[in-house]
Amino acid sequence: MKQVKEMGIVAVCLLLLGFGICMGAGTFLMYRDGEQEYDTLREYVAVEEPKERKDGETPEENQEETVTVDFEALKKINPEIIAWIRIPDTRIDYPVVQGTDNEYYLKHTFKKTEHVAGSIFLDKDNSPDFTNRKTILYGHNMKDGSMFQGLHKYESESYLQEHNKVYLYLPDGEALTYTVIKCGYVKADSDTFWLGEQVETRTLLLSTCGSDSSKRLVLFCELPEKGEESETNGEDISIEVF
């Protein structure tokens, strides 16, 4: 009787182990499928690295890469594309879309496939040309490091100091270079997400999930005025909690 009981326990353990393996494999395949879609979309983006000096030295200071996005081809896939976002040294390199609400692209990819990864999307009330004084982009905090999960790197002040540029490329050929000012957690219902707030400088907020549903991690970025110094040297950059 004892032996039969022990065999039953072993059988249950094996069943649970098999279930766990299947769930893990399913999750892996789900993440893989989502990221593979975005990998194919990056074929429409050409990146030219900064050129080195003729004497073979390192690239000139502040020299940036040249990025060309084939928006015409991407619009044939999804006409709701309004930009491409790129943050060097992170995995954030995605098309940006804007829907008629802030719900659809939480669960749909750029190709409008239903998927937990969703898309990087602009707030429905923002202007698609990024001319508002405050603009908000949303993206999921995916466990595989995709979408806006990379924003969590900015919780390290040293990382923020060294990676303080966010690039947006628009269909009209304009390229916007934002300077990262600070990173912080805010309540999900915080006034931070109120687009009517008066701000002196054109501001871009990148928002993703925090450790629980009550909080959001927000990267605060500003667009320097033309002719204005865009470097953050000497500025007070820090991690904040609101």
Phi and psi in degrees as a GROMACS rama.xvg file:
@    title "Ramachandran Plot"
@    xaxis  label "Phi"
@    yaxis  label "Psi"
@TYPE xy
-62.2269  -41.0382  LYS-2
-65.0329  -40.1596  GLN-3
-63.6649  -39.7535  VAL-4
-64.5065  -42.8309  LYS-5
-65.079  -39.1463  GLU-6
-63.7933  -35.2267  MET-7
-65.8888  -40.4351  GLY-8
-64.4142  -42.3675  ILE-9
-61.9127  -40.9073  VAL-10
-63.3369  -41.9597  ALA-11
-64.655  -42.2672  VAL-12
-61.776  -42.6678  CYS-13
-65.1555  -37.3821  LEU-14
-64.1632  -44.3339  LEU-15
-65.5324  -39.1212  LEU-16
-62.5848  -44.746  LEU-17
-63.2739  -38.9356  GLY-18
-63.3892  -42.9738  PHE-19
-63.6645  -40.8866  GLY-20
-64.0147  -42.0195  ILE-21
-64.4331  -41.5993  CYS-22
-64.4517  -41.7099  MET-23
-64.0223  -42.2868  GLY-24
-65.1761  -39.019  ALA-25
-63.9739  -42.1727  GLY-26
-64.0657  -42.6845  THR-27
-59.7249  -45.9811  PHE-28
-65.6742  -36.2621  LEU-29
-63.3804  -49.3204  MET-30
-61.9071  -42.3167  TYR-31
-61.3949  -44.1658  ARG-32
-62.0315  -40.9334  ASP-33
-64.224  -45.7913  GLY-34
-72.4079  -31.4399  GLU-35
-62.3997  -36.7005  GLN-36
-60.4227  -45.862  GLU-37
-71.3993  -29.1323  TYR-38
-61.3998  -40.028  ASP-39
-67.4451  -32.2789  THR-40
-69.3435  -28.117  LEU-41
-68.8303  -10.0942  ARG-42
-67.635  -17.122  GLU-43
-90.8499  6.70186  TYR-44
-119.478  123.702  VAL-45
-105.451  125.631  ALA-46
-116.412  121.551  VAL-47
-106.001  117.816  GLU-48
-68.1755  153.198  GLU-49
-56.8078  137.905  PRO-50
-79.7822  144.977  LYS-51
-81.3697  160.581  GLU-52
-62.1887  156.234  ARG-53
-61.6675  -27.995  LYS-54
-83.2994  6.14181  ASP-55
87.5451  6.02468  GLY-56
-76.85  177.51  GLU-57
-66.0494  161.803  THR-58
-56.9116  152.918  PRO-59
-61.9708  149.29  GLU-60
-59.9948  137.012  GLU-61
69.9565  4.10911  ASN-62
-70.2761  133  GLN-63
-114.064  159.616  GLU-64
-70.6277  157.005  GLU-65
-105.44  125.181  THR-66
-119.362  129.825  VAL-67
-123.069  124.301  THR-68
-110.845  130.41  VAL-69
-85.2686  80.44  ASP-70
-67.9165  -30.3681  PHE-71
-60.1403  -44.1378  GLU-72
-69.9541  -40.2028  ALA-73
-67.0842  -35.0933  LEU-74
-67.0626  -24.9543  LYS-75
-70.3849  -26.7989  LYS-76
-82.3301  -44.4664  ILE-77
-149.897  105.908  ASN-78
-66.2355  -8.12382  PRO-79
-88.4331  7.52568  GLU-80
-69.4444  135.902  ILE-81
-127.874  -6.0283  ILE-82
-173.545  173.207  ALA-83
-129.783  129.402  TRP-84
-106.185  140.305  ILE-85
-144.933  126.842  ARG-86
-123.83  107.33  ILE-87
-54.6256  147.451  PRO-88
68.1232  16.4657  ASP-89
-132.631  175.54  THR-90
-89.4643  7.25081  ARG-91
-81.4016  100.985  ILE-92
-156.48  78.9447  ASP-93
-139.913  157.339  TYR-94
-72.3587  152.391  PRO-95
-115.96  131.365  VAL-96
-119.879  166.707  VAL-97
-139.77  123.07  GLN-98
-101.695  -176.252  GLY-99
-82.5076  -8.77043  THR-100
-145.637  176.709  ASP-101
-101.607  23.9622  ASN-102
-113.133  -42.5219  GLU-103
-55.235  -50.7245  TYR-104
-79.7832  2.67983  TYR-105
-69.8882  -27.7261  LEU-106
-126.332  12.5936  LYS-107
-133.508  137.824  HIS-108
-79.0313  -179.233  THR-109
-57.1682  -36.4632  PHE-110
-84.1731  10.0827  LYS-111
65.228  28.4331  LYS-112
-85.7482  134.005  THR-113
-68.474  122.444  GLU-114
-161.095  144.221  HIS-115
-62.9744  -25.2553  VAL-116
-70.0897  -28.8144  ALA-117
62.5588  -147.127  GLY-118
-138.651  167.214  SER-119
-85.4413  121.959  ILE-120
-136.611  152.377  PHE-121
-86.7605  143.184  LEU-122
-54.2928  138.522  ASP-123
-60.3824  -25.3822  LYS-124
-93.3307  -1.00455  ASP-125
-84.5792  154.651  ASN-126
-76.1802  133.935  SER-127
-68.0013  -9.67678  PRO-128
-95.8241  6.73005  ASP-129
61.6627  34.26  PHE-130
-94.4089  -6.34302  THR-131
-64.2246  155.582  ASN-132
-68.591  -31.3907  ARG-133
-129.408  128.171  LYS-134
-128.084  139.844  THR-135
-125.108  129.906  ILE-136
-113.24  139.814  LEU-137
-118.203  147.852  TYR-138
-161.34  150.525  GLY-139
-73.0626  154.041  HIS-140
-96.1473  83.4534  ASN-141
-81.0697  140.057  MET-142
-65.8896  -22.256  LYS-143
-85.5365  4.45335  ASP-144
91.2941  1.58576  GLY-145
-88.0449  179.779  SER-146
54.9485  -128.116  MET-147
-95.9476  16.5131  PHE-148
-59.8775  -30.7701  GLN-149
-62.5801  -17.4862  GLY-150
-63.0809  -25.5227  LEU-151
-66.9922  -17.9147  HIS-152
-62.7416  -27.1254  LYS-153
-75.8163  -1.25112  TYR-154
-69.8389  -16.8163  GLU-155
-89.1297  119.623  SER-156
-62.142  -35.4761  GLU-157
-66.3545  -37.5156  SER-158
-65.8791  -42.3948  TYR-159
-61.0103  -40.8782  LEU-160
-62.7959  -35.8233  GLN-161
-91.8971  -14.8494  GLU-162
-130.722  68.1959  HIS-163
-104.495  24.5488  ASN-164
-123.721  136.413  LYS-165
-125.08  129.23  VAL-166
-112.372  132.729  TYR-167
-122.201  129.97  LEU-168
-113.206  128.222  TYR-169
-107.962  157.24  LEU-170
-59.6567  -26.2344  PRO-171
-82.0246  4.53723  ASP-172
94.9637  -6.94623  GLY-173
-74.4943  141.934  GLU-174
-120.326  123.683  ALA-175
-105.307  127.654  LEU-176
-111.66  109.017  THR-177
-94.7013  149.148  TYR-178
-103.78  127.506  THR-179
-72.8609  126.185  VAL-180
-100.534  -45.2061  ILE-181
-162.252  168.492  LYS-182
-135.779  136.909  CYS-183
-164.438  162.214  GLY-184
-91.4127  138.257  TYR-185
-131.954  159.45  VAL-186
-68.9125  148.222  LYS-187
-59.0924  -29.0303  ALA-188
-104.029  23.9425  ASP-189
-66.2125  151.322  SER-190
-65.8425  -10.1107  ASP-191
-55.2085  -32.1046  THR-192
-90.6334  9.35188  PHE-193
-83.7259  114.691  TRP-194
-72.6482  -14.1439  LEU-195
-81.4161  -3.18404  GLY-196
-63.0868  135.29  GLU-197
-82.0484  119.434  GLN-198
-124.487  144.071  VAL-199
-71.4995  -38.8466  GLU-200
-112.554  144.218  THR-201
-57.883  122.767  ARG-202
-118.015  138.625  THR-203
-118.743  126.204  LEU-204
-109.453  129.229  LEU-205
-107.515  118.67  LEU-206
-117.868  136.62  SER-207
-144.473  171.845  THR-208
-68.6208  147.675  CYS-209
-93.7219  -154.526  GLY-210
-73.0929  -18.9611  SER-211
-147.313  171.565  ASP-212
-68.7114  -10.9488  SER-213
-85.2  -10.9521  SER-214
-126.952  156.118  LYS-215
-130.903  142.232  ARG-216
-93.067  127.833  LEU-217
-124.014  131.305  VAL-218
-100.686  119.814  LEU-219
-94.9905  123.768  PHE-220
-128.766  150.173  CYS-221
-126.263  148.334  GLU-222
-101.558  107.988  LEU-223
-59.3446  142.632  PRO-224
-67.2117  154.957  GLU-225
-58.1669  131.052  LYS-226
86.7025  -7.4912  GLY-227
-88.1391  143.29  GLU-228
-62.8824  124.35  GLU-229
-99.6316  -4.09371  SER-230
-75.8915  154.876  GLU-231
-99.4532  6.48213  THR-232
-58.922  128.56  ASN-233
88.922  -9.59053  GLY-234
-85.169  156.857  GLU-235
-89.2965  96.6101  ASP-236
-103.006  130.163  ILE-237
-156.954  166.903  SER-238
-91.3616  129.175  ILE-239
-129.097  157.911  GLU-240
-123.55  127.748  VAL-241
